[in-house]
Amino acid sequence: MHVGKPLPVVDGLHAQLCMSVDPESGRQDGPVVLIGATELTLAAAAALGTALVKLTL
């Protein structure tokens, strides 16, 4: 599993980019964004970011 540097989000919660590769088959899973224990696709993470920005406008 390859995990990016943690990005602090709020109250000790971190977001990380993550990708895993099965060592036997070479099959790739991800990339995904982990926020706490929640796994989001890149599109879902982008949509969440956009929605949060809209809340501030």
N, C-alpha and C positions, 0 to 999 in steps of 0.2 A: 504494500500500500504506500502510495506517495501522498503526503499531506503538506499543504502549503503553510506558510507562517500564519499563526492565529491573528485575526483582526478583532480587537475588542469591539463589542457591539454595545452592550449595556449591562450593568450590574453583574459583572463577572462572566457574562455570556460572550462567547467568541464564535466567529465565523471562519471557516477554513475551506480552501479548495482541496478536493481529494479525488484521487483516482487509484483504482486497484487493478492489478494484473495477475491473473491466475498463472502461477509458475509452470504448471504442467501443460495447459492448453495455449497459454499466451493471450487468452481472451481478456479484453479490457472492459472494465466497468467504470463509467464516468466519462468525463469529469462531472462531479457533483459538488454542491456547496453544503457543508455541514454547519448548521447553526444549532449549537447545543447538541441535542440528540436527534434533531430533525434533518433529514437529507432532502435537498431540493435540487431539481435539475437547474441548469444554467438559466433557462428561460424563466422558470418559476422564481429563482433568486432575483433576476432582473426585474420581473413584474413586481415583486415585493419591494424592491428598492424604489421603483417608480411610484408605487402607491404611497410609500412613506414620504417621499418628496412632495407628492400632491397634498398630503395632509398638512404640510407646513406652509402652503401657499394661501 
